[in-house]
Amino acid sequence: MLLAGNMTMRGIVRELQHKASSSCHGRDLRANVRARLYWLRRKGRLADRDAQDRTHVR
């Protein structure tokens, strides 16, 4: 989802809740998405946001 680049942070979290509703119960999904973006940046990928606040990873 992060590499597709067509969703906002809120949209990514909402999609995660929808796809894995029972396994993500009680977890901080925003922190998980932020951590994944952090590690993608550490590995040399570029993560930025466009004018509509959609997250893009290149």
DSSP file (Angstrom, degrees, kcal/mol; ACC not computed):
  #  RESIDUE AA STRUCTURE BP1 BP2  ACC     N-H-->O    O-->H-N    N-H-->O    O-->H-N    TCO  KAPPA ALPHA  PHI   PSI    X-CA   Y-CA   Z-CA
    1    1 A M     >        0   0    0      0, 0.0     4,-1.1     0, 0.0     5,-0.4   0.000 360.0 360.0 360.0 -38.0    0.0    0.0    0.0
    2    2 A L  T  4  +     0   0    0      1,-0.2    55,-0.6     2,-0.2     3,-0.2   0.874 360.0  50.5 -68.4 -34.7    2.8    2.4    0.8
    3    3 A L  T  4 S+     0   0    0      1,-0.2    -1,-0.2    53,-0.1    54,-0.1   0.741  99.5  65.3 -76.1 -21.5    4.5    1.9   -2.5
    4    4 A A  T  4 S-     0   0    0     -3,-0.2    -1,-0.2    52,-0.1    -2,-0.2   0.903  86.6-157.6 -66.8 -40.4    1.3    2.5   -4.5
    5    5 A G     <  +     0   0    0     -4,-1.1    -3,-0.1    -3,-0.2    -2,-0.1   0.700  57.8 107.7  77.3  20.8    1.2    6.1   -3.3
    6    6 A N        +     0   0    0     -5,-0.4     2,-0.3     2,-0.1    50,-0.1   0.177  62.0  75.8-116.4  19.6   -2.4    6.8   -3.7
    7    7 A M  E     -A   55   0A   0     48,-0.6    48,-2.5    -6,-0.2     2,-0.1  -0.941  68.5-129.0-131.1 151.0   -3.6    6.9   -0.1
    8    8 A T  E  >  -A   54   0A   0     -2,-0.3     4,-2.3    46,-0.3     5,-0.2  -0.402  39.2-101.2 -83.5 171.2   -3.3    9.3    2.8
    9    9 A M  H  > S+     0   0    0     44,-0.5     4,-2.3     1,-0.2     5,-0.2   0.912 126.3  50.4 -59.9 -42.8   -2.1    8.2    6.2
   10   10 A R  H  > S+     0   0    0      1,-0.2     4,-2.3     2,-0.2    -1,-0.2   0.886 109.9  50.7 -63.0 -39.0   -5.7    8.0    7.5
   11   11 A G  H  > S+     0   0    0      2,-0.2     4,-2.3     1,-0.2    -2,-0.2   0.878 109.0  50.9 -66.4 -38.7   -6.6    6.0    4.4
   12   12 A I  H  X S+     0   0    0     -4,-2.3     4,-2.3     2,-0.2    -2,-0.2   0.926 112.1  46.4 -64.7 -44.8   -3.8    3.5    5.0
   13   13 A V  H  X S+     0   0    0     -4,-2.3     4,-2.3     2,-0.2    -2,-0.2   0.905 112.4  50.7 -64.6 -41.3   -4.8    3.0    8.7
   14   14 A R  H  X S+     0   0    0     -4,-2.3     4,-1.9     1,-0.2    -1,-0.2   0.903 110.7  49.0 -63.3 -41.2   -8.4    2.6    7.7
   15   15 A E  H  X S+     0   0    0     -4,-2.3     4,-2.6     2,-0.2     5,-0.2   0.887 110.2  51.3 -66.2 -39.4   -7.5    0.0    5.1
   16   16 A L  H  X S+     0   0    0     -4,-2.3     4,-2.4     1,-0.2    -2,-0.2   0.915 109.7  49.8 -63.0 -42.6   -5.4   -1.9    7.6
   17   17 A Q  H  < S+     0   0    0     -4,-2.3    -1,-0.2     1,-0.2    -2,-0.2   0.879 113.0  47.6 -62.7 -37.2   -8.2   -1.9   10.1
   18   18 A H  H >< S+     0   0    0     -4,-1.9     3,-0.6    -5,-0.2    -2,-0.2   0.912 115.9  42.2 -70.9 -43.1  -10.6   -3.2    7.4
   19   19 A K  H 3< S+     0   0    0     -4,-2.6    -2,-0.2     1,-0.2    -1,-0.2   0.847 129.9  23.9 -75.4 -34.4   -8.3   -6.0    6.1
   20   20 A A  T 3X S+     0   0    0     -4,-2.4     4,-1.8    -5,-0.2    -1,-0.2  -0.372  73.5 149.7-128.5  54.0   -7.0   -7.3    9.5
   21   21 A S  T <4 S+     0   0    0     -3,-0.6     4,-0.2     1,-0.2    -1,-0.1   0.878  74.8  39.7 -61.8 -42.9   -9.7   -6.3   11.9
   22   22 A S  T >4 S+     0   0    0      1,-0.2     3,-0.6     2,-0.2    -1,-0.2   0.866 117.3  47.7 -77.5 -34.4   -9.3   -9.1   14.5
   23   23 A S  T 34 S+     0   0    0      1,-0.2    -2,-0.2    -6,-0.1    -1,-0.2   0.707 112.4  49.0 -80.6 -18.2   -5.5   -9.2   14.4
   24   24 A C  T >< S+     0   0    0     -4,-1.8     3,-1.9    -7,-0.1     2,-0.2   0.349  77.4 131.6-100.3   6.7   -5.0   -5.5   14.8
   25   25 A H  T <  S+     0   0    0     -3,-0.6     3,-0.1     1,-0.3    -3,-0.0  -0.414  79.6   8.1 -63.5 123.8   -7.4   -5.1   17.7
   26   26 A G  T 3  S+     0   0    0      1,-0.3     2,-0.3    -2,-0.2    -1,-0.3   0.542 103.1 118.9  85.1   7.9   -5.7   -3.1   20.5
   27   27 A R  S <  S-     0   0    0     -3,-1.9     2,-1.2     4,-0.0    -1,-0.3  -0.766  70.3-118.2-107.8 153.9   -2.7   -2.1   18.4
   28   28 A D     >  +     0   0    0     -2,-0.3     4,-1.5     1,-0.2     3,-0.1  -0.742  32.5 178.7 -89.0  94.7   -1.5    1.4   17.4
   29   29 A L  H  > S+     0   0    0     -2,-1.2     4,-2.3     1,-0.2     5,-0.2   0.830  76.5  59.5 -70.0 -32.8   -1.7    1.1   13.6
   30   30 A R  H  > S+     0   0    0      1,-0.2     4,-2.5     2,-0.2    -1,-0.2   0.910 105.8  49.3 -61.2 -41.1   -0.5    4.7   13.1
   31   31 A A  H  > S+     0   0    0      1,-0.2     4,-2.4     2,-0.2    -1,-0.2   0.881 109.6  52.1 -65.3 -37.6    2.7    3.9   14.9
   32   32 A N  H  X S+     0   0    0     -4,-1.5     4,-2.1     2,-0.2    -2,-0.2   0.905 111.0  46.4 -65.4 -41.1    3.2    0.8   12.8
   33   33 A V  H  X S+     0   0    0     -4,-2.3     4,-2.3     2,-0.2    -2,-0.2   0.920 112.6  50.0 -67.7 -43.2    2.8    2.8    9.5
   34   34 A R  H  X S+     0   0    0     -4,-2.5     4,-2.2     1,-0.2    -2,-0.2   0.900 110.7  50.4 -61.1 -40.1    5.1    5.5   10.7
   35   35 A A  H  X S+     0   0    0     -4,-2.4     4,-2.3     2,-0.2    -1,-0.2   0.898 109.3  50.6 -65.2 -40.4    7.7    2.8   11.7
   36   36 A R  H  X S+     0   0    0     -4,-2.1     4,-2.0     1,-0.2    -2,-0.2   0.912 111.0  48.5 -64.2 -41.7    7.4    1.2    8.2
   37   37 A L  H  X S+     0   0    0     -4,-2.3     4,-2.1     2,-0.2    -2,-0.2   0.892 109.6  53.9 -63.5 -39.0    8.0    4.6    6.5
   38   38 A Y  H  X S+     0   0    0     -4,-2.2     4,-2.1     1,-0.2    -2,-0.2   0.930 110.3  45.4 -60.2 -47.3   11.0    5.2    8.8
   39   39 A W  H  X S+     0   0    0     -4,-2.3     4,-1.5     1,-0.2    -1,-0.2   0.839 109.9  54.4 -70.4 -32.3   12.6    1.9    7.8
   40   40 A L  H  <>S+     0   0    0     -4,-2.0     5,-2.4     2,-0.2    -1,-0.2   0.900 109.7  48.4 -64.8 -38.8   11.9    2.5    4.1
   41   41 A R  H ><5S+     0   0    0     -4,-2.1     3,-1.5     1,-0.2    -2,-0.2   0.890 108.7  53.7 -65.8 -39.2   13.7    5.9    4.4
   42   42 A R  H 3<5S+     0   0    0     -4,-2.1    -1,-0.2     1,-0.3    -2,-0.2   0.824 104.5  55.6 -64.5 -30.6   16.6    4.2    6.2
   43   43 A K  T 3<5S-     0   0    0     -4,-1.5    -1,-0.3    -5,-0.1    -2,-0.2   0.380 129.2 -95.0 -85.0   5.3   17.0    1.8    3.3
   44   44 A G  T < 5S+     0   0    0     -3,-1.5    -3,-0.2     1,-0.3     2,-0.2   0.466  80.3 134.9 100.3   1.4   17.3    4.6    0.9
   45   45 A R      < -     0   0    0     -5,-2.4     2,-0.6    -6,-0.2    -1,-0.3  -0.505  53.3-126.1 -79.9 154.9   13.7    5.0   -0.3
   46   46 A L        -     0   0    0     -2,-0.2    12,-2.8     2,-0.0     2,-0.5  -0.907  24.2-171.3-104.7 120.4   12.2    8.5   -0.6
   47   47 A A  E     +B   57   0A   0     -2,-0.6     2,-0.3    10,-0.2    10,-0.2  -0.957  20.3 148.1-113.7 122.2    8.9    9.0    1.3
   48   48 A D  E     -B   56   0A   0      8,-2.5     8,-3.2    -2,-0.5     2,-0.4  -0.884  37.7-121.6-143.4 174.8    7.1   12.3    0.7
   49   49 A R  E     -B   55   0A   0     -2,-0.3     6,-0.2     6,-0.2     2,-0.1  -0.938  19.6-142.6-123.3 145.1    3.5   13.7    0.6
   50   50 A D    >   -     0   0    0      4,-1.8     3,-1.8    -2,-0.4     6,-0.0  -0.210  43.4 -80.2 -93.8-170.4    1.8   15.5   -2.3
   51   51 A A  T 3  S+     0   0    0      1,-0.3    -1,-0.0     2,-0.1    -2,-0.0   0.791 130.9  52.7 -64.8 -29.3   -0.6   18.5   -2.2
   52   52 A Q  T 3  S-     0   0    0      2,-0.1    -1,-0.3   -44,-0.0   -44,-0.0   0.288 119.4-110.3 -88.7  10.5   -3.5   16.2   -1.3
   53   53 A D    <   +     0   0    0     -3,-1.8   -44,-0.5     1,-0.3     2,-0.3   0.745  66.7 151.9  67.7  27.1   -1.5   14.8    1.6
   54   54 A R  E     -A    8   0A   0    -46,-0.2    -4,-1.8   -49,-0.1     2,-0.4  -0.712  45.5-122.4 -87.1 140.9   -1.1   11.4    0.0
   55   55 A T  E     -AB   7  49A   0    -48,-2.5   -48,-0.6    -2,-0.3     2,-0.4  -0.693  28.3-172.2 -88.3 131.8    2.0    9.4    0.9
   56   56 A H  E     - B   0  48A   0     -8,-3.2    -8,-2.5    -2,-0.4     2,-0.5  -0.980   7.3-166.4-123.0 134.9    4.4    8.4   -1.9
   57   57 A V  E       B   0  47A   0    -55,-0.6   -10,-0.2    -2,-0.4   -12,-0.0  -0.989 360.0 360.0-120.4 126.7    7.4    6.1   -1.5
   58   58 A R              0   0    0    -12,-2.8   -11,-0.1    -2,-0.5    -1,-0.1   0.357 360.0 360.0-119.1 360.0    9.9    5.9   -4.3
